[in-house]
Amino acid sequence: MNTFAQKAPKIYYATLSEGVKLYVGPSIQTKALATVAYGSQVTFSNSDVDQLEMVNNPLVINDTRTYWMKVIYNKVKGYVVKNNFASIKPPKENTGKLSDWVNQLSQPIGNKWESGKISESLSESENDNYFSRQIFQNGMLLTTTSGFDVNFSETLQIPHTDVLTVYNLIKNIGSFYRILKLNTALPEGNTIVKDSEGNEYKWTILRKTQEGSEDKFLKSIEIIWNNGINNTLSISALGNDIVVFYENTL
């Protein structure tokens, strides 16, 4: 008798602030059944049949290939665009910084102020600069610095994800929301956009072709601007992990 391993269903969370449409079929031309509210979860069966159906229903948004995914939302079955969802919970409303979001997701491993155990945490002070590193139970690694040379920076390493997913998640953090809304099309190369006050934001976006395919994926996004303080925000791939870096300096 043939037996097959039972695959556990997957939970995904809506990452668009305005919500995500749930359609009758894998097309925006079909009837919209509901709007999945920001942060709400849907269930993907993860069966071989539904995975195959997802692969067979691709679409391209902002030069990036994604797929229609058949899910259940509040007991209603329908189709959603996969790139509008993430397996990581998005930030709650009024979340100000990367560190605030990580603390919503997981508990730290070890004592943050304990030194000498890099696998748990590391803190040191040198030349009026303070540096701390903390690993969390979900595998995220957060590094913060502050002091004379760098006013403030946060670096977050997120395991097993991709640049576009992380971009969709962090654009709802208060520090980045207004800036990331300025260039939603994400064109490849260098772009300068201005906000309503005339401040310039230099975007550098790199895409890379997947091996054995013509499909491209986001390799990195970097934004540099000055609003009285020099700011840098970047999201980049590091192997199977994604690194988010934010820094402001005088």
JOQUI-V15499 format. One record per pair of residues at least 24 apart in sequence whose C-alpha atoms are under 10 Angstrom apart, sorted by the first residue. I is the first residue (numbers start at 0). GAP is how many residues later the second one is. Records with the same first field share a line. If there is no record, write none. Layout:
I = GAP  GAP
//
This chain:
5 = 40  41
6 = 38  39  40  41
7 = 36  37  38  39
8 = 34  35  36  37  38  62
9 = 31  32  33  34  35  36  37  61  77
10 = 29  30  31  32  33  34  35  60  61  74  75  76  77  78
11 = 27  28  29  30  31  32  59  70  72  73  74  75  76  77
12 = 24  25  26  27  28  29  30  71  72  73  74  75  76  77  156
13 = 24  25  26  27  28  66  68  69  70  71  72  73  74  75  76  154  155
14 = 24  25  26  68  69  70  71  72  73  74  75  76  150  151  152  153  154  155  156  157
15 = 67  68  69  74  152  153  155  156
16 = 73  76  151  152  154  155
18 = 65
19 = 60  61  64  65
20 = 57  58  59  60  63
21 = 47  48  49  50  51  54  55  56  57  58  59
22 = 45  47  54  55  56  57  58
23 = 46  52  53  54  55  56
24 = 43  44  45  52  53  54  55
25 = 27  28  31  32  33  41  42  43  44  52  53  54  55
26 = 30  32  41  52  53  54
27 = 51  52  53
29 = 49
30 = 47
31 = 46  47  48
32 = 40  43  44  45  46
33 = 39  40  42  44
34 = 38  45
35 = 37  38  44
37 = 46  47  51  52  53  54  55  134
38 = 46  47  49  50  51  52  53  54  130
39 = 33  34  45  49  50
40 = 30  31  32  33  44  45  46  48
41 = 28  29  30  31  32  33  34  35  38  43  45
42 = 26  27  28  29  30  31  32  34
43 = 25  26  27  28  29  33
44 = 24  25  26  27
45 = 24  25
53 = 25  27  28
57 = 24
59 = 155
60 = 124
61 = 122  123  124  125  126
62 = 122  123  124  125  144  152  153  154  155
63 = 100  122  143  151  152  153  154
64 = 149  150  151  152
65 = 149  151
81 = 83
82 = 81  82  85
83 = 80  81  84  85
84 = 80  83  84
85 = 75  78  79  80  82  83
86 = 74  78
87 = 73  77  78  81
88 = 80
89 = 76  78  79  80  81  82  83
90 = 78  79  80  81  82  83
91 = 80  81  82
92 = 79  80  81
93 = 78  79  80  81
94 = 75  77  78  79  80
95 = 76  77  78  79  80  81
96 = 57  73  76  77  78  79  149
97 = 44  56  57  58  72  75  76  77  78  146  147  148
98 = 43  44  45  55  56  57
99 = 73
100 = 68  69  72
101 = 34  36  38  39  40  54  56
102 = 33
104 = 31  32  33  35
105 = 29  30  31  32  33  34
106 = 28  29  30  31
107 = 26  27  28  29  30  31  32  33  34
108 = 25  26  27  28  29  30
109 = 24  25  26  27
139 = 101  102  103
140 = 102
141 = 101  102  103
142 = 102
143 = 101  102  103
144 = 102
145 = 101  102  103
146 = 102
147 = 101  102
148 = 100  101
149 = 97  98  99  100
150 = 78  79  96  97  98  99
151 = 79  94  95  96  97
152 = 78  79  80  92  93  94  95  96
153 = 79  90  91  92  93  94
154 = 78  79  80  88  89  90  91  92
155 = 79  86  87  88  89  90
156 = 78  79  80  81  84  85  86  87  88
157 = 79  80  82  83  84  85  86
158 = 79  80  81  82  83  84
159 = 78  79  80  81  82
160 = 76  78  79  80  81
161 = 55  56  57  58  73  74  75  76  77  78  79  80  81
162 = 54  55  56  57  58  71  72  73  74  75  78  79  80  81
163 = 53  54  55  56  57  71  72  78
164 = 53  77
165 = 69  70  76  77  78
166 = 51  53  54  67  68  69  77
169 = 65  74
174 = 71
175 = 57  70
178 = 44  46  54
179 = 43
185 = 32  35
187 = 30  32  33
188 = 32
189 = 32  33
190 = 32
191 = 31  32  33
193 = 31
196 = 30
197 = 29
198 = 26  27  28  29
199 = 24  25  26  27
200 = 24  25  26  30  31
201 = 24  30
202 = 30  31
203 = 30
204 = 29  30  31
205 = 30
219 = 24
221 = 24
223 = 24
225 = 24
//
